[in-house]
Amino acid sequence: MRSIHPYEPYVPQNAEKLIIGTIPPYRFCIKPLKLFARDVNFFYGSRDSAFWELLSAATGKEFDYENTEAAVNQRKDLLRELKIGITDVIKSCIHKDGKSDDKSLEDEEEKKLKKLLSQNSKINTFLYTSGRVKTLMNAFADKREHAWTVPKKRGTVVIDDKKYNVTVLYSPAPSALRGMGKDGAKIREAQYREVFGS
């Protein structure tokens, strides 16, 4: 079954940065939705994702973890306060065997991000939530590639003659810490504090 992205981009009028991921887990992309306790029906709303917990640690904001409009609005309010929008690069795909990791995504159809960027000209920075996003975003780049510093967590990309700063975040996925060693959780949280903290 083909997975269809369930959310429109959320981009406040004052947004200067844009969080870009791939696509929500399979159970968020099918009908009827299969949400669990502590899931939130919004970007990175899976109970298995550490994204909003990391933002909470970075900003001091507390969130409800439940499938309510209030929980969604808490997240939107913080993004608006931080002048950050959020979207994903994939419009639809196949979640192979119903798995949600980026390696299991096949036959991706990309969103029309160039249109989104043209409508939100204040955006000057991208925050990718995985290395896979970095690869997929090459399709939108004028030269089909990014320019990276070493290590490749920061760089730039030019889209329609406009240069954007890029930071690749450590993935909030549960599997992300496996290759980061015993201090992986601390390293990831420190990066989120640096990027999102005041």
C-alpha positions in Angstrom: 0.0 0.0 0.0 1.3 3.4 -0.9 1.9 5.9 2.0 0.5 9.4 1.5 2.0 12.2 3.7 -0.7 13.2 6.1 0.3 16.8 6.8 0.6 20.1 5.0 3.8 22.1 5.8 3.5 24.3 8.9 5.4 27.5 8.2 4.7 30.6 10.3 4.8 33.9 8.5 8.0 34.9 10.5 9.8 31.6 9.7 13.5 32.0 9.0 14.4 28.3 9.3 12.8 25.2 8.0 13.0 21.7 9.5 12.9 19.1 6.8 12.4 15.4 7.4 11.4 12.5 5.1 7.9 11.2 5.9 6.1 10.1 9.1 5.9 6.4 10.1 3.7 4.1 8.1 0.9 4.0 10.6 0.5 7.9 10.3 0.2 7.7 6.5 -2.6 5.2 6.1 -6.4 5.4 6.8 -7.6 4.7 9.3 -4.7 6.1 11.4 -3.2 3.7 13.8 -2.1 6.0 16.6 -1.0 4.7 20.0 -1.0 6.2 23.5 1.4 9.2 23.6 1.3 9.7 19.8 0.6 13.2 18.6 -1.0 13.7 15.2 1.7 16.1 13.9 5.2 16.0 12.5 7.5 13.8 14.6 4.4 12.8 16.7 5.3 9.1 17.0 5.8 8.0 20.6 9.0 6.4 19.4 10.6 9.7 18.2 12.7 11.7 20.5 12.2 14.9 18.5 9.9 16.9 20.8 11.6 15.6 23.9 14.9 17.0 22.5 13.2 20.3 21.7 11.8 20.4 25.2 15.3 19.9 26.7 16.7 22.6 24.4 14.1 25.2 25.0 12.6 24.4 28.5 9.1 24.1 27.0 6.9 21.3 28.2 4.6 19.3 25.9 1.7 17.0 26.3 2.1 13.6 24.7 -1.4 12.7 23.6 -3.6 12.8 20.5 -5.2 16.2 21.1 -5.4 19.5 19.3 -4.0 21.1 22.3 -0.8 19.0 22.0 -0.5 19.9 18.3 -0.9 23.6 19.1 1.8 23.5 21.8 4.2 22.4 19.1 3.0 25.0 16.6 3.3 27.7 19.2 6.9 26.8 19.9 7.8 26.7 16.2 6.3 30.1 15.7 8.2 31.5 18.7 11.4 30.1 17.3 10.6 31.4 13.8 10.9 27.9 12.4 8.7 26.0 9.9 8.4 22.3 9.5 7.8 20.0 6.5 9.0 16.8 4.9 10.6 16.2 1.5 8.5 13.1 0.6 4.9 13.4 -0.6 4.3 9.7 -1.0 6.3 6.4 -1.0 6.2 2.8 -0.2 7.1 1.9 3.4 8.7 -1.5 2.7 7.2 -4.1 5.0 5.5 -1.3 6.9 8.8 -0.2 8.4 9.4 3.4 9.2 13.2 3.8 9.0 14.5 5.8 6.1 16.3 2.8 4.6 12.9 1.1 4.1 11.4 4.0 2.0 11.0 3.1 -1.7 9.5 4.7 -4.8 9.5 8.2 -3.3 7.5 11.1 -4.8 8.9 14.4 -3.7 7.0 17.4 -2.4 7.1 20.7 -4.3 9.5 22.4 -2.0 10.6 25.0 -4.4 7.1 26.5 -4.4 7.1 26.5 -0.6 10.4 28.3 -0.5 9.3 30.9 -3.1 6.2 31.6 -0.9 8.4 32.0 2.3 11.3 34.2 1.2 12.4 34.9 4.8 13.7 31.3 5.1 17.5 31.1 4.9 18.4 28.0 6.9 17.4 24.3 6.6 17.6 21.8 9.4 17.6 18.3 8.1 16.6 15.5 10.5 18.6 12.8 8.8 21.3 12.1 6.3 18.6 10.7 3.9 17.1 14.2 3.7 20.5 15.5 2.6 20.5 13.1 -0.3 17.0 13.8 -1.3 17.4 17.5 -1.2 20.2 17.3 -3.8 17.4 17.0 -6.4 16.3 20.6 -5.7 19.8 22.0 -5.6 21.0 24.1 -8.6 24.2 22.1 -8.9 22.5 18.8 -7.6 24.8 18.9 -4.6 25.6 20.6 -1.3 28.8 22.2 -0.1 29.9 20.8 3.2 32.3 21.6 6.0 34.1 18.8 7.8 32.5 16.9 9.5 29.4 17.0 7.2 26.9 18.4 9.7 27.0 22.0 8.4 27.1 23.4 4.9 25.2 25.3 2.2 22.9 24.6 -0.7 21.8 26.8 -3.6 18.2 26.5 -4.8 17.0 28.9 -7.5 20.1 31.1 -7.1 19.5 31.5 -3.3 22.0 30.1 -0.8 20.7 28.4 2.3 22.6 27.4 5.3 22.2 23.8 6.3 22.6 21.8 9.5 22.1 18.1 9.6 20.6 17.2 12.9 21.3 13.9 14.6 18.2 11.8 13.8 15.5 11.7 16.6 14.7 8.1 15.5 15.1 5.4 18.1 17.8 3.6 16.0 19.9 6.8 15.6 21.9 6.3 18.8 23.2 2.8 17.9 26.3 4.0 16.1 27.0 7.0 18.3 28.7 5.2 21.2 28.0 5.4 24.9 27.8 9.3 24.9 25.5 9.4 21.8 22.4 10.6 23.7 24.4 13.5 25.3 26.0 14.4 22.0 22.6 14.5 20.2 21.0 16.6 23.0 23.9 19.0 23.0 23.5 19.6 19.3 19.7 20.3 19.7 20.5 22.7 22.5 22.9 24.5 20.3 20.5 24.7 17.3 17.2 25.4 19.1 18.2 26.8 22.5 18.1 30.5 23.3 
